[in-house]
Amino acid sequence: MKCKLLLAMNRTPDAADGRSLLPAGEIIEHPDAFRLVQIGCAEPADDECATSHGMTAEQLAAARHAYVRTAAGIWPEDFAAFDAGMMTGYSPDGSPIPGPNYVEPQEEDEEEPDDE
């Protein structure tokens, strides 16, 4: 059974071939390759894997989206901002990294209260 990685994936240091990182597009052949499809980091690369994952197209899309969001380390309270493209992740100090749809907040002018 085969799947193809959608994103680069780290491996354990004891990998038999010595590679610690598998690139996106790498074909994985393993009896449980369908599990990588189920968690959203791969797509089926053969008919056996395509029939083994047991998910609908919508479920696969949701799993892929959740995997990307999780891989970026996005906190649940920031899911909406990430999904809207307003942020792509976090800087080392924990502040959001602006995304392609980020809009700088407008400073509000302090208005004097009406004297009526």
N, C-alpha and C positions, 0 to 999 in steps of 0.2 A: 504494500500500500504506500502511495506517495502523495506528498503535499508540497506546495511551494510557498516559502516564506514571503510575507508581504512587507515585513520590516526586518532590519538586522536583529539578530538574537544572540545574547550572551550564552556561553556554554560553561559547564563546570570545568575547573582547572584540570581535571583528570581525563579530559576527552582523549580518546584513543589516537586521533590524528594530530593532537597538540594545538589545534586551532581554538582560540578562546571566543571568537566572534564569527558567526555565520552571517553572510551578507543577505540583504533582501534579494529574492529571486532564487536562492539556494533550494534545491530539491532535497527533501528529507524522505528517506525510505525507511519505514518502521511499521510494525504491526499496529501501533497506536497512533499513526500519523493523523488520523481523523480528529484526535483530541486537540491538536494545534488548530485545526479548522474550527472546532467548536468554541475555542477561547478567542478566536478572532485574529490570530497572528499569521494565519496561512490560508491558502485556498487549495482545493483538491487538485492534484496533478495527474490523477488517473481515475478510471471509472469506479474502482473499488472504494477509493476514498470518498468520491462523490456520493456514493450510495450509503456509506457507513456513518456519516456525520449526523444524519437524521434531522436536519434543520431546514426550515423554509428560507427563501431568499431574504425575507424581512428579518428573520432571526439571525441570519448570517451577517446582514448589514449592521444590525444592532450590536452584535458581538464584536465586529471589527471596529465600530465606533467606540465602544467601551474599552477595547484594548488600547487604542490610540490614546484615549483620555487617561487611562490608568498608567500607560507607559510614560506619559508626560508628567505624572504625579499630581494631577489636578484634584483638589479637594472638592467634596460634594457641594459645598456652598458656592463654588466657582464654576460648576458645570455649565450654567446658563451663559456666563461670560465666555467660557471656552468655546461652547457650541456656536455662539454668535460671532466668533472670530475677534472678540475684543481683547483676548489674551492668548498666549501660546504656552505659558508655563510660569515659572517663578525664578526670580533672580536669587542669588545667594542670601540676600537679606530678607527674603520671603515676600517681597513686593511683586506684583504681577508684571510679566513681560508683555508689553503691548503687542496685540495682534494686528492683522491687516485691516480690521474694522474698528480699531480703537479710535475713540473720539475724545479729545482733551476736554475735561469738564470746564464749563463756563463758570467764571467767578461771578457770584451774585453781588450786585451793588447794594450796599446798605442804604435803605431808604429811610428817611426820617418819618416818624409817625405823623399821620394827619391830625391837625388840631381842629377838631370840630366841636 
